[in-house]
């Protein structure tokens, strides 16, 4: 998949030196998501020599080229000068339809009113091009987005309405930045694919990228998930003086999102990145993919509220998961967390990308995560039933200390002496509020005492 990023000064003043350096570093960071080509747009009322040409149709400078970011800086000895600039927007391209040899297929795309870059796949671009009689030279599926926005803008003269109408026509996944030339406004919108952002109040800038780690890296890995936010899905945002403002929303085509609930099967969609046409799953991967699908199917039987989908892009497997149980285990697992490319703590959703040949070595870890998630759920249900049996309540909390996480159950009971005596028989002491907090750790003495108490009362 491709990568997008950007740095925008909230007041459209010149970037401080540190943000100029971070913008270039951010571009280098998103190279991991695409090396076929890259492109940038820099808003700057003055002329930057590195572009080597002036454009009458663009205020600022649009530059794109075949090849990776690193080859541009190293092999071509390229330079990017951000002096006097206030907006930096970029894209790195993975192999997609439309040869990178033809720069018309590379991002960003340009029309008379807009500049846009896109990460994702649009499955109905040919259909929409014919439907609206659009004419343009690019063979890339992404180009339909900006040309359709321009089409609707010519009719409505309203940017937000043009984005909304376009988004509701698209079938596929997308994460986009859009620059409006007349107002110099930057818009962000997405469906399915991620955008993360950080408002740097000290430097009065907003930074966004396809992955959390891209932003974290340019701040020397000092950020947390409470600092960096995930852009809400199916909404339209514009950069303003305070950061981001939601200015609209749209109803996306959800036919491409596979949601699996009780009784469903986790389906595997497999596409070629060259044509985006469905192709058979290679025989050498089929057994591993099937085993993982069976693991997830078993998990979904016990968790009807969750959904899971898998897509195989040639030899890269993309897994989308929405489940609190799996989210907790995968995000904290030493091996699995290295493959996470998107996480949304509030919705307990995450996306994992792994090369198919690596799947076999990861299967044991997925088995552990699924098994642990199921056991944890059953244990919580048992503890809740136990608390209810004594007319009390059980709540579950996760405490952190020294980079470790400890999950605890917190009981609250009515002030009845028999309950207090019952716990005392097993060496457990309720406080004056008839509450007690016990770590859910099999090596913890209090937890083992609780297990003995539950066994005596025949709770399973």
BELDAUR-V897893 format. One record per residue. N is the residue number from 0. RES is the residue in one letter. PHI is phi in whole degrees, 0 to 359 (none if undefined). OMEGA is omega in whole degrees, -180 to 180 (NA if undefined). D_CENTER is the distance of its C-alpha to the mean C-alpha in Angstrom with 1 decimal. Layout:
# BELDAUR-V897893
n/res/phi/omega/d_center
N/RES/PHI/OMEGA/D_CENTER
N/RES/PHI/OMEGA/D_CENTER
This chain:
# BELDAUR-V897893
n/res/phi/omega/d_center
0/X/none/-178/12.1
1/X/279/178/12.8
2/X/229/174/11.5
3/X/233/177/12.1
4/X/199/178/13.1
5/X/186/172/15.9
6/X/228/-177/18.3
7/X/229/175/20.4
8/X/284/-173/23.5
9/X/296/-179/23.7
10/X/257/-178/27.4
11/X/62/173/27.4
12/X/273/180/29.6
13/X/297/176/29.7
14/X/301/168/27.0
15/X/296/-176/28.5
16/X/306/-178/29.1
17/X/296/-180/26.3
18/X/282/173/23.6
19/X/299/-180/25.2
20/X/292/180/24.7
21/X/293/179/21.1
22/X/297/179/20.3
23/X/294/178/21.9
24/X/295/178/20.3
25/X/297/177/16.8
26/X/301/179/17.9
27/X/294/180/19.0
28/X/294/-176/15.8
29/X/280/174/13.8
30/X/302/-180/16.7
31/X/299/-178/15.1
32/X/261/179/13.1
33/X/178/-178/16.3
34/X/234/-180/20.0
35/X/286/-180/21.9
36/X/194/173/22.1
37/X/211/179/20.8
38/X/207/180/21.6
39/X/222/167/21.8
40/X/234/-180/23.2
41/X/239/176/25.1
42/X/271/-175/26.8
43/X/201/-179/30.1
44/X/291/180/33.5
45/X/259/-176/35.3
46/X/275/175/35.5
47/X/257/-173/33.5
48/X/296/-174/35.6
49/X/296/-179/32.9
50/X/285/175/32.2
51/X/68/176/35.9
52/X/202/176/36.3
53/X/260/-180/36.4
54/X/237/179/34.8
55/X/284/-176/36.6
56/X/264/-177/33.8
57/X/224/169/31.1
58/X/274/-171/31.4
59/X/104/-171/29.7
60/X/220/177/28.8
61/X/250/-177/26.7
62/X/219/176/26.7
63/X/212/-172/25.2
64/X/202/174/26.5
65/X/293/178/26.2
66/X/107/-175/25.2
67/X/274/176/22.8
68/X/297/-177/22.4
69/X/295/179/24.4
70/X/292/178/27.2
71/X/296/-178/27.5
72/X/285/-174/28.1
73/X/270/-175/30.1
74/X/286/-178/32.0
75/X/266/-179/32.4
76/X/54/-179/32.8
77/X/288/178/30.7
78/X/224/175/30.2
79/X/234/-178/28.1
80/X/257/-179/30.0
81/X/255/177/28.1
82/X/298/-179/31.2
83/X/69/-178/31.8
84/X/264/180/28.3
85/X/230/178/26.1
86/X/223/176/23.1
87/X/228/-179/21.2
88/X/232/-173/18.6
89/X/214/179/17.6
90/X/208/170/16.3
91/X/241/-169/16.6
92/X/252/170/17.4
93/X/273/180/17.2
94/X/300/178/20.1
95/X/220/179/20.2
96/X/290/-174/23.2
97/X/97/-175/25.5
98/X/295/176/27.0
99/X/292/176/25.8
100/X/297/176/29.5
101/X/265/-174/29.7
102/X/296/176/28.0
103/X/295/-180/27.7
104/X/271/-177/24.9
105/X/264/-180/22.9
106/X/268/-2/20.6
107/X/284/177/21.0
108/X/261/-172/23.2
109/X/227/170/26.1
110/X/234/-175/28.2
111/X/294/-177/31.0
112/X/243/-171/28.8
113/X/220/168/25.2
114/X/228/-173/23.0
115/X/214/169/19.6
116/X/227/-170/16.9
117/X/221/170/14.4
118/X/244/179/11.6
119/X/145/-178/11.9
120/X/224/175/15.1
121/X/251/-173/17.7
122/X/277/-176/20.2
123/X/246/-176/23.0
124/X/294/179/23.5
125/X/294/179/27.0
126/X/298/-179/27.9
127/X/290/179/26.8
128/X/299/179/28.6
129/X/287/-177/31.8
130/X/302/-176/31.4
131/X/257/177/31.4
132/X/61/-177/33.7
133/X/277/179/31.4
134/X/236/175/32.7
135/X/201/-170/30.8
136/X/270/-174/31.0
137/X/292/174/27.5
138/X/266/-178/26.8
139/X/285/-179/23.0
140/X/298/-177/21.2
141/X/295/-174/19.1
142/X/299/-179/22.4
143/X/300/-175/23.0
144/X/295/-177/20.5
145/X/290/-179/22.4
146/X/288/176/25.8
147/X/286/175/25.2
148/X/299/178/24.1
149/X/297/178/27.3
150/X/301/-179/29.3
151/X/289/179/28.5
152/X/292/177/28.9
153/X/297/-179/32.4
154/X/270/-171/33.2
155/X/260/-174/31.7
156/X/55/-180/31.5
157/X/229/-175/28.5
158/X/296/-176/25.1
159/X/298/179/23.1
160/X/296/179/25.1
161/X/292/177/24.7
162/X/295/-178/20.9
163/X/299/-179/21.2
164/X/297/179/23.7
165/X/295/-177/21.8
166/X/301/-178/18.5
167/X/284/175/20.7
168/X/266/-172/22.4
169/X/281/173/19.4
170/X/240/-178/18.7
171/X/146/-180/15.5
172/X/241/-180/11.9
173/X/199/169/11.3
174/X/223/-169/9.8
175/X/227/160/13.0
176/X/249/-177/15.1
177/X/224/177/18.7
178/X/252/178/21.8
179/X/262/-171/24.9
180/X/294/-175/28.0
181/X/294/-175/30.5
182/X/256/-175/28.8
183/X/62/177/26.5
184/X/275/177/23.7
185/X/249/180/20.0
186/X/249/175/17.8
187/X/233/174/14.1
188/X/204/-177/12.9
189/X/206/168/10.2
190/X/218/178/10.3
191/X/77/-178/8.0
192/X/283/-170/6.1
193/X/274/164/3.5
194/X/221/174/6.1
195/X/251/179/7.1
196/X/216/180/10.9
197/X/223/177/13.9
198/X/267/180/17.4
199/X/272/-175/20.0
200/X/293/-179/23.0
201/X/297/-179/25.4
202/X/260/177/25.0
203/X/55/-180/24.3
204/X/226/169/21.2
205/X/245/180/17.6
206/X/241/177/15.1
207/X/225/-179/11.8
208/X/196/-178/9.7
209/X/288/-177/6.9
210/X/225/177/6.3
211/X/303/-174/7.9
212/X/296/178/10.7
213/X/297/180/11.8
214/X/288/-179/12.7
215/X/302/-176/14.1
216/X/295/-177/16.2
217/X/284/173/18.0
218/X/253/175/19.0
219/X/58/176/20.5
220/X/57/179/17.9
221/X/254/-178/19.4
222/X/265/175/16.4
223/X/235/180/14.9
224/X/288/173/12.1
225/X/277/177/14.8
226/X/276/-175/15.2
227/X/257/-177/11.7
228/X/249/174/10.1
229/X/265/179/7.0
230/X/295/179/8.7
231/X/302/-176/10.1
232/X/280/174/10.1
233/X/60/175/13.5
234/X/228/-178/14.9
235/X/249/-178/16.4
236/X/237/174/16.5
237/X/235/177/19.1
238/X/283/177/19.6
239/X/235/-175/22.7
240/X/294/-177/24.9
241/X/259/-177/22.9
242/X/140/179/19.4
243/X/234/176/17.7
244/X/235/176/19.6
245/X/283/-176/18.6
246/X/242/179/21.2
247/X/178/177/20.5
248/X/212/-178/18.6
249/X/214/176/18.9
250/X/260/-176/19.2
251/X/275/174/17.1
252/X/283/-176/18.4
253/X/267/-177/17.0
254/X/294/-179/19.3
255/X/269/178/16.8
256/X/266/-176/14.6
257/X/267/178/16.5
258/X/253/-177/16.9
259/X/245/178/19.3
260/X/234/-177/21.6
261/X/306/178/25.0
262/X/91/178/27.1
263/X/272/174/24.5
264/X/248/173/23.6
265/X/286/-178/20.3
266/X/272/179/20.8
267/X/245/175/19.9
268/X/263/-177/19.4
269/X/229/-177/20.4
270/X/230/171/20.4
271/X/268/180/21.9
272/X/289/180/19.9
273/X/278/-174/23.3
274/X/236/-175/24.1
275/X/61/175/21.2
276/X/266/180/24.0
277/X/295/180/23.9
278/X/228/-180/25.7
279/X/294/175/27.0
280/X/287/-179/25.3
281/X/300/-175/27.2
282/X/299/-176/29.8
283/X/292/-180/29.0
284/X/260/-167/25.5
285/X/299/-177/26.5
286/X/292/179/27.8
287/X/293/179/24.8
288/X/295/179/22.4
289/X/297/-180/25.0
290/X/298/179/25.3
291/X/295/179/21.6
292/X/296/178/21.7
293/X/295/177/24.8
294/X/301/-179/23.2
295/X/292/178/20.5
296/X/299/178/23.2
297/X/299/-180/25.3
298/X/295/-177/22.6
299/X/294/178/22.0
300/X/298/179/25.7
301/X/267/-177/25.6
302/X/225/-176/22.4
303/X/295/-179/22.8
304/X/278/-176/20.2
305/X/273/168/17.3
306/X/219/-177/15.8
307/X/216/173/14.7
308/X/221/178/14.5
309/X/228/176/15.1
310/X/229/180/15.4
311/X/253/178/17.5
312/X/262/-172/17.4
313/X/51/-177/20.8
314/X/249/179/20.5
315/X/244/-179/16.7
316/X/263/178/15.4
317/X/251/-178/12.0
318/X/239/176/11.7
319/X/249/-175/9.7
320/X/228/170/11.1
321/X/229/-178/11.9
322/X/196/180/14.7
323/X/298/-177/15.8
324/X/295/-180/18.2
325/X/291/179/16.0
326/X/301/-178/13.2
327/X/300/-176/16.0
328/X/284/-177/17.5
329/X/291/-178/14.8
330/X/291/179/13.2
331/X/256/-178/16.8
332/X/280/-173/18.1
333/X/303/-177/19.4
334/X/272/-174/18.7
335/X/294/-176/15.7
336/X/296/179/13.4
337/X/292/-176/14.1
338/X/258/180/12.2
339/X/280/178/8.8
340/X/249/177/6.3
341/X/209/174/3.1
342/X/218/178/5.2
343/X/231/-174/6.7
344/X/304/-175/10.4
345/X/294/-178/12.1
346/X/259/-179/11.3
347/X/56/179/11.2
348/X/251/176/8.4
349/X/208/177/6.7
350/X/234/-180/6.5
351/X/242/175/9.4
352/X/237/-178/11.2
353/X/214/174/14.9
354/X/295/-173/18.0
355/X/300/-180/20.2
356/X/290/177/23.1
357/X/271/-173/21.3
358/X/298/-176/20.7
359/X/302/-179/24.3
360/X/286/179/24.0
361/X/267/-178/20.9
362/X/306/178/22.5
363/X/301/180/24.5
364/X/287/176/21.5
365/X/294/177/19.9
366/X/300/179/23.4
367/X/299/-178/23.5
368/X/298/-179/20.3
369/X/294/-180/21.4
370/X/297/-179/24.9
371/X/296/179/24.1
372/X/297/179/22.0
373/X/294/-179/24.9
374/X/296/-180/27.5
375/X/295/179/25.8
376/X/297/180/25.6
377/X/297/180/29.3
378/X/294/178/30.3
379/X/296/179/28.9
380/X/299/180/30.6
381/X/296/-179/33.8
382/X/293/177/33.7
383/X/294/178/33.1
384/X/294/178/36.1
385/X/296/180/38.2
386/X/296/179/37.6
387/X/294/178/38.4
388/X/301/179/41.5
389/X/260/179/42.7
390/X/60/180/41.8
391/X/244/-179/39.0
392/X/227/175/35.3
393/X/233/176/32.6
394/X/237/-176/29.4
395/X/240/-178/26.8
396/X/230/175/25.4
397/X/246/180/23.4
398/X/252/179/25.2
399/X/244/177/24.1
400/X/203/178/26.8
401/X/54/176/26.9
402/X/64/174/23.3
403/X/242/-178/24.1
404/X/242/179/23.2
405/X/228/179/26.0
406/X/268/-177/25.8
407/X/232/171/28.9
408/X/253/-179/30.7
409/X/243/179/32.6
410/X/265/173/35.7
411/X/226/-176/37.6
412/X/242/172/41.0
413/X/293/-175/44.0
414/X/280/178/46.8
415/X/241/-176/48.9
416/X/297/-177/51.0
417/X/294/178/50.7
418/X/291/179/46.9
419/X/298/-180/47.5
420/X/294/180/50.2
421/X/301/180/48.1
422/X/292/-180/45.4
423/X/298/179/48.2
424/X/299/-178/49.6
425/X/249/175/46.5
426/X/74/179/46.4
427/X/248/-175/43.7
428/X/245/174/44.5
429/X/280/178/43.2
430/X/281/-175/43.1
431/X/295/178/45.3
432/X/265/-178/42.7
433/X/60/177/42.8
434/X/238/175/39.2
435/X/205/179/37.9
436/X/243/-175/34.6
437/X/232/176/34.3
438/X/295/178/31.7
439/X/272/-177/30.4
440/X/232/-175/31.5
441/X/297/178/34.0
442/X/263/-179/35.7
443/X/272/-176/36.2
444/X/297/-180/39.8
445/X/296/179/39.0
446/X/294/179/36.6
447/X/296/176/39.3
448/X/293/178/41.7
449/X/296/178/39.5
450/X/300/178/39.2
451/X/298/178/43.0
452/X/297/-180/43.3
453/X/295/179/41.1
454/X/295/179/43.1
455/X/297/179/46.3
456/X/274/177/45.3
457/X/60/172/44.1
458/X/268/-179/40.4
459/X/235/NA/38.3
